[in-house]
């Protein structure tokens, strides 16, 4: 049997490492999600602006 102190140390290490893994995964997912959201928003805005520009350009030609 392990002494109580050593057992608690292992439990604490396991607890800290599991928290670290969860935090790391959430950071990676958060950054990935933010990047995808930013990219899709940029793409949508670019598409809308391009369509509006074309529409306004056609109106100006008339």
N, C-alpha and C positions, 0 to 999 in steps of 0.2 A: 504493500500500500504506500501511496505517496503521502508525505506530510501535508497537513492542511494548507500551509502557506504555498507550497509548490502547486497544489491542485488549484487553489484560487488564482495563482499566477497564470496557469494554463487557461483557466476559464476566462480571465480578464483578457489575455492575449487573443483567445478565440473570438471573444466579444468585440474587441477593438478591430481585429482584422475583418470580421464580418461587416461591421459598420463601415470600415474603409472601403470594402468591396462594393457595398450598396451605394455609398457616396460616389465612388468612381463611376459606377454604372449610370447613376442618375445624372452625373455631370456630362458623361459622354452622350447619353440620350438627349439631355437638355440642349447641349451644343448642336447635336445633329438635327434636332427638331427645329431649333432656332434658325439654323442655317437653311434648312429646307423651306421653312416658312418665309424667311427673308427672300430666298431665291424665287419662290413661287409668287410672292407679292410683287417683287421686281418685274417678273415676267408678265403678270396680269396688268400692272400699271403700264408697262412698256407697250403691251398690246392695245390697251385702251387709248393711250396717248397717240399711238400710230393711227388707229382708226379715226380718232377725232381729228387728227391732222389731215388725214386723207379727206374726210368729210368736209372740213373747213376749206381745204384746198379746192375741192370740187365746187363748193359754193362760191368761192372767190372767182373761179374761172367763168361762171355764168354771168 
